[in-house]
Amino acid sequence: MAIDHAVFQCVVIAPQGTLLNCTATSVVFPAHDGYAGIWHGHMPMLCKLGLGIMEVKYQAPQRPLGEDQAFLLIDGGFALHSSNVLTIIAPEAVSLENVPAEKVEQMLEKARKKLSSAVYTPQQRQDETRKLSFLTRLAQLSVAAKH
C-alpha cells in the first residue's frame, strides 16, 4: 500500500473522550482570533481556540455513510500541529453529526448563566453574547433538521 504524503493525522479530544481520530487532507478550525487552516506540511504551531465550527476533510470517505468531511462545534481549548499531527483539545466540543438537542440546550444554558454573571470584562461579555447567539442558531437548526 502506497503512503499518501498529502495527508496528516487529526485528533479531537474533549472531556467525553476522543471525538475524532482520522487521516485528513485539510482542517479549518476556530482560532481565538479568526479561523485557521491546516494542510500537510504546515509549520508547527500552538493556537488558542475560539468558538465556531471545525471542518475536517478526509482523504477518502471514512464514515459509515461515505461522507468525506466532518463538522464539530468547538468552544475554547488549544490546537497543536507538529510533524503532520493536529491535536485539538477542547473543554467543549460536540460532533454536529446527529447532535443531541439536549447537548445544545446544556451549552445554551451554561452560556446564559455565564452572561448573567457580573464578573465579566466587556470583551468576555461580548464573547459570551456571540456564543449565545451562535448556540441559539445551532439549536434552531437542530430543531429544523428533525422536521
C-alpha positions as CSV (number, residue, x, y, z in Angstrom):
1,M,0.0,0.0,0.0
2,A,1.4,3.4,-1.0
3,I,1.6,6.2,1.5
4,D,-0.2,9.3,0.6
5,H,2.1,12.2,1.5
6,A,-0.7,14.9,1.2
7,V,-2.4,13.9,4.4
8,F,-2.0,14.3,8.2
9,Q,-3.4,12.9,11.4
10,C,-6.2,14.8,13.1
11,V,-7.3,14.1,16.6
12,V,-10.0,15.9,18.6
13,I,-10.2,15.3,22.4
14,A,-12.9,16.6,24.7
15,P,-13.9,15.7,28.2
16,Q,-16.2,13.0,26.9
17,G,-13.2,11.3,25.2
18,T,-11.8,11.2,21.7
19,L,-14.4,12.6,19.3
20,L,-12.3,12.2,16.1
21,N,-9.2,10.4,15.1
22,C,-8.7,10.3,11.3
23,T,-6.5,10.9,8.3
24,A,-7.3,14.4,6.9
25,T,-6.4,16.4,3.8
26,S,-7.4,19.7,5.4
27,V,-8.8,21.1,8.6
28,V,-10.2,24.5,9.3
29,F,-10.8,25.4,13.0
30,P,-11.9,28.4,15.0
31,A,-8.8,30.1,16.5
32,H,-9.2,32.8,19.1
33,D,-8.6,35.5,16.5
34,G,-10.3,34.0,13.4
35,Y,-10.2,30.7,11.5
36,A,-7.0,28.8,10.8
37,G,-6.4,26.2,8.2
38,I,-4.0,23.2,8.3
39,W,-2.7,21.1,5.5
40,H,0.0,18.5,5.2
41,G,3.4,20.1,5.8
42,H,2.0,23.0,7.7
43,M,4.5,24.7,10.0
44,P,4.4,23.7,13.7
45,M,2.0,25.8,15.7
46,L,0.2,26.1,19.0
47,C,-3.0,28.1,18.9
48,K,-5.7,29.1,21.4
49,L,-9.1,28.1,20.1
50,G,-12.3,30.2,20.0
51,L,-16.0,29.4,19.3
52,G,-17.0,28.1,16.0
53,I,-17.4,25.2,13.6
54,M,-14.4,23.0,12.8
55,E,-14.4,21.4,9.3
56,V,-12.4,18.2,8.7
57,K,-12.0,16.9,5.1
58,Y,-11.0,13.3,4.9
59,Q,-8.5,11.7,2.5
60,A,-11.3,9.3,1.4
61,P,-14.7,8.5,2.9
62,Q,-14.1,7.3,6.4
63,R,-17.6,7.5,7.8
64,P,-20.4,4.9,7.8
65,L,-22.4,6.7,5.2
66,G,-19.4,7.5,3.0
67,E,-19.1,11.2,4.0
68,D,-15.8,12.8,3.1
69,Q,-16.0,15.5,5.8
70,A,-17.0,16.1,9.4
71,F,-18.1,19.2,11.3
72,L,-17.6,19.8,15.0
73,L,-18.7,22.7,17.3
74,I,-15.6,23.8,19.2
75,D,-15.6,26.2,22.1
76,G,-12.2,27.0,23.5
77,G,-9.1,24.9,24.1
78,F,-5.9,24.6,22.1
79,A,-4.7,23.3,18.8
80,L,-1.2,21.8,18.4
81,H,0.2,21.0,15.0
82,S,3.6,19.3,14.7
83,S,5.1,16.6,12.5
84,N,1.8,16.3,10.5
85,V,-0.3,15.6,13.5
86,L,-3.0,18.1,14.5
87,T,-4.3,17.6,18.1
88,I,-7.3,19.6,19.2
89,I,-8.0,19.7,23.0
90,A,-11.3,21.4,23.7
91,P,-13.2,21.7,27.0
92,E,-16.4,21.9,25.0
93,A,-16.7,20.1,21.7
94,V,-19.5,18.2,20.0
95,S,-19.8,16.5,16.7
96,L,-22.5,18.1,14.6
97,E,-23.4,14.7,13.1
98,N,-26.7,14.0,14.8
99,V,-26.0,16.5,17.6
100,P,-28.3,15.8,20.5
101,A,-30.7,18.7,21.2
102,E,-30.0,18.2,24.9
103,K,-26.3,18.9,24.4
104,V,-27.0,22.1,22.6
105,E,-29.5,23.1,25.3
106,Q,-27.0,22.4,28.0
107,M,-24.4,24.6,26.2
108,L,-27.1,27.3,25.8
109,E,-28.0,27.2,29.5
110,K,-24.3,27.4,30.5
111,A,-23.8,30.4,28.2
112,R,-26.9,32.2,29.6
113,K,-25.7,31.6,33.2
114,K,-22.2,33.0,32.4
115,L,-23.7,36.0,30.7
116,S,-25.8,36.9,33.7
117,S,-22.6,37.0,35.9
118,A,-21.4,40.5,36.8
119,V,-17.7,39.5,36.8
120,Y,-17.1,39.7,33.1
121,T,-15.0,42.3,31.3
122,P,-16.6,43.9,28.3
123,Q,-14.6,41.6,26.0
124,Q,-15.7,38.5,27.9
125,R,-19.3,39.7,27.8
126,Q,-19.0,40.2,24.0
127,D,-17.6,36.7,23.6
128,E,-20.4,35.1,25.7
129,T,-23.0,37.1,23.8
130,R,-21.6,35.8,20.5
131,K,-21.5,32.3,21.9
132,L,-25.2,32.6,23.0
133,S,-26.2,33.8,19.5
134,F,-24.2,31.0,17.8
135,L,-25.7,28.3,20.1
136,T,-29.3,29.7,19.6
137,R,-28.8,29.4,15.9
138,L,-27.5,25.9,16.2
139,A,-30.5,24.9,18.4
140,Q,-32.8,26.3,15.7
141,L,-31.0,24.3,13.0
142,S,-31.2,21.2,15.2
143,V,-35.0,21.6,15.6
144,A,-35.5,22.3,11.9
145,A,-33.5,19.2,10.9
146,K,-35.8,17.0,12.9
147,H,-38.9,18.2,10.9
